[in-house]
Amino acid sequence: MKQMLVAFTALAVIAAPAYGAAVVGKPAPLFKAADVNGKAVSLADFRGKTVVIEWNNPECPFVKKHYGSGNMQKAQAAAAKDGVVWLTINSGAPGKQGYMSGTEAKAHLAQSGARPTHYLLDPGGVVGKAYDAKTTPHMYIVNKAGTLVYAGGIDDKPTPRPADINGARNHVLAALSEIKAGNAVSVATSRPYGCSVKYSDS
């Protein structure tokens, strides 16, 4: 387990942003992090594709709202149908709520029915801090040119109640629909909501 953690942390350490902080309308910070199998996955691998980035903590009530109801899985499936890459990132530090090893993350994916393209582990918080990810979930969209075109909450109902999903505007799906149609994203930023990302104290 210790060797696995070192390997994951080493991969996260090389995830330094290439463009500075994440700013909507600017190139998205490049990063490289380990997936649940310890394989390095880079944002640069998906240039030419639309990419959704989702910060995740399975123990967060706000995350449970969207996964327990199937809302996040439906969004992931809809995105995949249109060829969109979905990267779920866990920046929880060892000993913090939501932290998982690769093995634990694989079990979580199987149990929850989550459908991201990759589930990435960022225990050092390098990727999360590069994107200034504040909550779980905190959502970002990168367009085919590598530009960050959305940052914020998944929708406009900032509560942990699954019943509030009905009638909510899903900012991510709306933005993906606009991108697919060749239009600008009408709501490019919104207030993220959820649990705070459980970064390392160091």
HELIX and SHEET records of a PDB file:
HELIX    1   1 LYS A    2  VAL A   13  1                                  12    
HELIX    2   2 LEU A   43  PHE A   46  5                                   4    
HELIX    3   3 PRO A   61  GLY A   68  1                                   8    
HELIX    4   4 ASN A   71  LYS A   81  1                                  11    
HELIX    5   5 GLY A  102  SER A  112  1                                  11    
HELIX    6   6 VAL A  126  ALA A  130  1                                   5    
HELIX    7   7 PRO A  162  ILE A  165  5                                   4    
HELIX    8   8 HIS A  171  LYS A  180  1                                  10    
SHEET    1   A 7 ALA A  40  SER A  42  0                                        
SHEET    2   A 7 LYS A  32  ASP A  35 -1                                        
SHEET    3   A 7 HIS A 118  LEU A 121 -1                                        
SHEET    4   A 7 VAL A  85  ASN A  90  1                                        
SHEET    5   A 7 VAL A  51  TRP A  55  1                                        
SHEET    6   A 7 MET A 139  VAL A 142 -1                                        
SHEET    7   A 7 LEU A 148  GLY A 152 -1                                        
SHEET    1   B 2 THR A 135  THR A 136  0                                        
SHEET    2   B 2 CYS A 195  SER A 196 -1                                        
END                                                                             
